[in-house]
Amino acid sequence: PKTPEQAQIDNIQQAAEVEAEAIRSAAGNEAAAIRTEADTIAGQAEIANGFDAERLETRAEALRKEARIVERHADARIRAVRDRARADVSALKAQ
């Protein structure tokens, strides 16, 4: 049997993990969509020539960089969610 405090701690930790997974999933979907667009543009660049090809390659590269930023932002948000949960658990234990 769990104490009320332990049940509350479990709830805090579970809620944080659910939120973290939702962030990771949404970011993964967004990054995948951006990369798909980048791949499409890169394919167009292969059949274009001159400045058009260069412009398309630059756009594809920028989209790939944007996808990496989306993932880094998600990682930072996940760390913040987990840090907040740890702080809430610590505060609960300190009571």
GROMACS elastic network, one bead per residue, 0.5 to 0.9 nm:
[ bonds ]
;  ai    aj funct       b0    kb
    2     5     6  0.78951   500
    2     6     6  0.58103   500
    2     7     6  0.60893   500
    3     6     6  0.51010   500
    3     7     6  0.62250   500
    3     8     6  0.85883   500
    4     7     6  0.50533   500
    4     8     6  0.61518   500
    4     9     6  0.86159   500
    5     8     6  0.50877   500
    5     9     6  0.61964   500
    5    10     6  0.86456   500
    5    92     6  0.74794   500
    5    93     6  0.77601   500
    6    10     6  0.61048   500
    6    11     6  0.85561   500
    7    10     6  0.50653   500
    7    11     6  0.61940   500
    7    12     6  0.86981   500
    8    11     6  0.50385   500
    8    12     6  0.62442   500
    8    13     6  0.86680   500
    8    89     6  0.84659   500
    8    92     6  0.84743   500
    9    12     6  0.51239   500
    9    13     6  0.62010   500
    9    14     6  0.85436   500
    9    85     6  0.88362   500
    9    88     6  0.83330   500
    9    89     6  0.58068   500
    9    92     6  0.77144   500
    9    93     6  0.87055   500
   10    13     6  0.51534   500
   10    14     6  0.59789   500
   10    15     6  0.84472   500
   11    14     6  0.51397   500
   11    15     6  0.59756   500
   11    16     6  0.84804   500
   12    15     6  0.52689   500
   12    16     6  0.62184   500
   12    17     6  0.87633   500
   12    85     6  0.60854   500
   12    86     6  0.85993   500
   12    88     6  0.75181   500
   12    89     6  0.71952   500
   13    16     6  0.51393   500
   13    17     6  0.62996   500
   13    18     6  0.87178   500
   13    82     6  0.80217   500
   13    85     6  0.61450   500
   13    86     6  0.78841   500
   13    89     6  0.80935   500
   14    17     6  0.51253   500
   14    18     6  0.61758   500
   14    19     6  0.85923   500
   15    18     6  0.51147   500
   15    19     6  0.61586   500
   15    20     6  0.85215   500
   15    85     6  0.84812   500
   16    19     6  0.51085   500
   16    20     6  0.60090   500
   16    21     6  0.85556   500
   16    78     6  0.86410   500
   16    81     6  0.60087   500
   16    82     6  0.60358   500
   16    84     6  0.83144   500
   16    85     6  0.61601   500
   17    21     6  0.60309   500
   17    22     6  0.84985   500
   17    78     6  0.87540   500
   17    81     6  0.82810   500
   17    82     6  0.75428   500
   18    21     6  0.52017   500
   18    22     6  0.62227   500
   18    23     6  0.87133   500
   19    22     6  0.50893   500
   19    23     6  0.62484   500
   19    24     6  0.86495   500
   19    78     6  0.79641   500
   19    81     6  0.74372   500
   20    23     6  0.51330   500
   20    24     6  0.61651   500
   20    25     6  0.85792   500
   20    74     6  0.86919   500
   20    75     6  0.89011   500
   20    77     6  0.78825   500
   20    78     6  0.50830   500
   20    79     6  0.82939   500
   20    81     6  0.66917   500
   20    82     6  0.76348   500
   21    25     6  0.59801   500
   21    26     6  0.85024   500
   21    78     6  0.82275   500
   22    25     6  0.51276   500
   22    26     6  0.60884   500
   22    27     6  0.84669   500
   23    26     6  0.52902   500
   23    27     6  0.60553   500
   23    28     6  0.84209   500
   23    74     6  0.62102   500
   23    75     6  0.85249   500
   23    77     6  0.75816   500
   23    78     6  0.69193   500
   24    27     6  0.52046   500
   24    28     6  0.59439   500
   24    29     6  0.85741   500
   24    71     6  0.80064   500
   24    74     6  0.61848   500
   24    75     6  0.75644   500
   24    78     6  0.76086   500
   25    28     6  0.50463   500
   25    29     6  0.61815   500
   25    30     6  0.85989   500
   26    29     6  0.51756   500
   26    30     6  0.61628   500
   26    31     6  0.85728   500
   26    74     6  0.86806   500
   27    30     6  0.50110   500
   27    31     6  0.59423   500
   27    32     6  0.83857   500
   27    67     6  0.87556   500
   27    70     6  0.62435   500
   27    71     6  0.60522   500
   27    73     6  0.84768   500
   27    74     6  0.61226   500
   28    31     6  0.51526   500
   28    32     6  0.60168   500
   28    33     6  0.85812   500
   28    67     6  0.88819   500
   28    70     6  0.83357   500
   28    71     6  0.70550   500
   28    74     6  0.87698   500
   29    32     6  0.51319   500
   29    33     6  0.62332   500
   29    34     6  0.86788   500
   30    33     6  0.51935   500
   30    34     6  0.62598   500
   30    35     6  0.86636   500
   30    67     6  0.75740   500
   30    70     6  0.75813   500
   30    71     6  0.88861   500
   31    34     6  0.50624   500
   31    35     6  0.61059   500
   31    36     6  0.85726   500
   31    64     6  0.83977   500
   31    66     6  0.79058   500
   31    68     6  0.72984   500
   31    69     6  0.87569   500
   31    70     6  0.63471   500
   31    71     6  0.69122   500
   32    35     6  0.50636   500
   32    36     6  0.61164   500
   32    37     6  0.86455   500
   32    67     6  0.75231   500
   33    36     6  0.50760   500
   33    37     6  0.63280   500
   33    38     6  0.86466   500
   33    67     6  0.86093   500
   34    37     6  0.51360   500
   34    38     6  0.62093   500
   34    39     6  0.87015   500
   34    63     6  0.61635   500
   34    64     6  0.70503   500
   34    66     6  0.76064   500
   34    67     6  0.59777   500
   35    39     6  0.60817   500
   35    40     6  0.85530   500
   35    60     6  0.83169   500
   35    63     6  0.67235   500
   35    64     6  0.58194   500
   35    66     6  0.88535   500
   35    67     6  0.65790   500
   36    39     6  0.50727   500
   36    40     6  0.62427   500
   36    41     6  0.86695   500
   37    40     6  0.51011   500
   37    41     6  0.62438   500
   37    42     6  0.85501   500
   37    60     6  0.76639   500
   37    63     6  0.76182   500
   38    41     6  0.51323   500
   38    42     6  0.60128   500
   38    43     6  0.85409   500
   38    57     6  0.87703   500
   38    59     6  0.74045   500
   38    61     6  0.71415   500
   38    62     6  0.82010   500
   38    63     6  0.56026   500
   38    64     6  0.63227   500
   39    43     6  0.61263   500
   39    44     6  0.86492   500
   39    60     6  0.68702   500
   39    64     6  0.88465   500
   40    43     6  0.51097   500
   40    44     6  0.64078   500
   40    45     6  0.87548   500
   40    60     6  0.82053   500
   41    45     6  0.62035   500
   41    46     6  0.87993   500
   41    56     6  0.60373   500
   41    57     6  0.72393   500
   41    59     6  0.73760   500
   41    60     6  0.57210   500
   42    46     6  0.64624   500
   42    53     6  0.86330   500
   42    56     6  0.65303   500
   42    57     6  0.57508   500
   42    58     6  0.89104   500
   42    59     6  0.82893   500
   42    60     6  0.56605   500
   42    61     6  0.83883   500
   43    46     6  0.52368   500
   43    47     6  0.70233   500
   43    48     6  0.89523   500
   43    56     6  0.89501   500
   43    57     6  0.89838   500
   44    47     6  0.55100   500
   44    48     6  0.62559   500
   44    53     6  0.76612   500
   44    56     6  0.71476   500
   44    57     6  0.86669   500
   45    49     6  0.72926   500
   45    52     6  0.72390   500
   45    54     6  0.71982   500
   45    55     6  0.79866   500
   45    56     6  0.52169   500
   45    57     6  0.58251   500
   45    60     6  0.87568   500
   46    49     6  0.76178   500
   46    53     6  0.68186   500
   46    56     6  0.89273   500
   46    57     6  0.85337   500
   47    53     6  0.76102   500
   48    51     6  0.84975   500
   48    52     6  0.60241   500
   48    54     6  0.86274   500
   48    56     6  0.83936   500
   49    52     6  0.58007   500
   49    54     6  0.76762   500
   50    53     6  0.55066   500
   50    54     6  0.64717   500
   50    55     6  0.87713   500
   51    55     6  0.59645   500
   51    56     6  0.84896   500
   52    55     6  0.51028   500
   52    56     6  0.61593   500
   52    57     6  0.85705   500
   53    56     6  0.51417   500
   53    57     6  0.60632   500
   53    58     6  0.85334   500
   54    57     6  0.51130   500
   54    58     6  0.61214   500
   54    59     6  0.86199   500
   55    58     6  0.51628   500
   55    59     6  0.62781   500
   55    60     6  0.87586   500
   56    59     6  0.50354   500
   56    60     6  0.61910   500
   56    61     6  0.85848   500
   57    60     6  0.50976   500
   57    61     6  0.61312   500
   57    62     6  0.85614   500
   58    61     6  0.51028   500
   58    62     6  0.61289   500
   58    63     6  0.86555   500
   59    62     6  0.50430   500
   59    63     6  0.62173   500
   59    64     6  0.87120   500
   60    63     6  0.51226   500
   60    64     6  0.62983   500
   60    65     6  0.86872   500
   61    64     6  0.51526   500
   61    65     6  0.62838   500
   61    66     6  0.86359   500
   62    65     6  0.50580   500
   62    66     6  0.61503   500
   62    67     6  0.87260   500
   63    67     6  0.62473   500
   63    68     6  0.87453   500
   64    67     6  0.50891   500
   64    68     6  0.64841   500
   64    69     6  0.87876   500
   65    68     6  0.51286   500
   65    69     6  0.63287   500
   65    70     6  0.87529   500
   66    70     6  0.62263   500
   66    71     6  0.87293   500
   67    70     6  0.50674   500
   67    71     6  0.63985   500
   67    72     6  0.87528   500
   68    71     6  0.51278   500
   68    72     6  0.62161   500
   68    73     6  0.85878   500
   69    72     6  0.50073   500
   69    73     6  0.59997   500
   69    74     6  0.84775   500
   70    73     6  0.51620   500
   70    74     6  0.62196   500
   70    75     6  0.87229   500
   71    74     6  0.50532   500
   71    75     6  0.62353   500
   71    76     6  0.87230   500
   72    75     6  0.50196   500
   72    76     6  0.62871   500
   72    77     6  0.86679   500
   73    76     6  0.51088   500
   73    77     6  0.62119   500
   73    78     6  0.86008   500
   74    77     6  0.50182   500
   74    78     6  0.60609   500
   74    79     6  0.85703   500
   75    78     6  0.50791   500
   75    79     6  0.62014   500
   75    80     6  0.86436   500
   76    79     6  0.51170   500
   76    80     6  0.62524   500
   76    81     6  0.87478   500
   77    80     6  0.50249   500
   77    81     6  0.62582   500
   77    82     6  0.87092   500
   78    81     6  0.50767   500
   78    82     6  0.62314   500
   78    83     6  0.84898   500
   79    82     6  0.51668   500
   79    83     6  0.59617   500
   79    84     6  0.84845   500
   80    83     6  0.50055   500
   80    84     6  0.60299   500
   80    85     6  0.85562   500
   81    84     6  0.51709   500
   81    85     6  0.62772   500
   81    86     6  0.87434   500
   82    85     6  0.50205   500
   82    86     6  0.61920   500
   82    87     6  0.85958   500
   83    86     6  0.50619   500
   83    87     6  0.61536   500
   83    88     6  0.85731   500
   84    87     6  0.50447   500
   84    88     6  0.61114   500
   84    89     6  0.85838   500
   85    88     6  0.50170   500
   85    89     6  0.61195   500
   85    90     6  0.85471   500
   86    89     6  0.50852   500
   86    90     6  0.61145   500
   86    91     6  0.85686   500
   87    90     6  0.50289   500
   87    91     6  0.60886   500
   87    92     6  0.85259   500
   88    91     6  0.50940   500
   88    92     6  0.61382   500
   88    93     6  0.86429   500
   89    92     6  0.50382   500
   89    93     6  0.61808   500
   89    94     6  0.85813   500
   90    93     6  0.51058   500
   90    94     6  0.61074   500
   90    95     6  0.88348   500
   91    94     6  0.50527   500
   91    95     6  0.65261   500
   92    95     6  0.54615   500
